[in-house]
Amino acid sequence: MKFNKSFPLFITVCFFSIASCTTEPDLTGVPEVSYNNDVKRIMSANCNFEGCHGGGGYNKGSLETYEGVISFGGVKAGNAHGSNLYRLITGRSGPKMPPSGYSEVSSADIKALCIWIEQGAKKN
């Protein structure tokens, strides 16, 4: 069997990509992100309006409360990449949220949501 000269590089990249996905992020020194101070604002600005996930016109579930974000958002405390909320706002699974026609969640807010989930998705 004949191998391309870049094959060893390909194997090395694959190994480090897989290894990096299985390690816990180092959150040492990262300021704590809280639901009440940070996440609630992000949800209000990007998800909780009539016709979507707030205002009484819920589209498949409410994201207006902590409990709603955890349950309907499919948040797995300590695992952002395994949390449906994070996967949807980054477009990693299903349709990217918010849908087209609405402003995208800012990269700073996506980072805050990721950190919040990784830090345990605490209410306060």
VENKA-V476637 format. One record per backbone hydrogen bond with DSSP energy under -1.0 kcal/mol. CO is the residue of the C=O (numbers start at 1). NH is the residue of the N-H. If there is no record, write none. Layout:
[[CO;NH] [CO;NH]]
This chain:
[[4;7] [6;10] [7;11] [8;12] [9;13] [10;14] [11;15] [12;16] [13;17] [14;18] [15;19] [16;20] [17;21] [27;30] [34;38] [34;39] [35;40] [38;42] [39;43] [40;44] [41;45] [42;46] [43;47] [43;48] [47;49] [47;53] [49;52] [52;59] [53;63] [54;57] [65;69] [66;70] [67;71] [68;72] [68;73] [70;75] [73;85] [74;84] [76;79] [80;83] [83;87] [84;88] [85;89] [86;90] [87;92] [87;93] [88;97] [99;102] [106;110] [107;111] [108;112] [109;113] [110;114] [111;115] [112;116] [113;117] [114;118] [115;119] [116;121] [117;78] [117;120] [122;35] [123;36]]
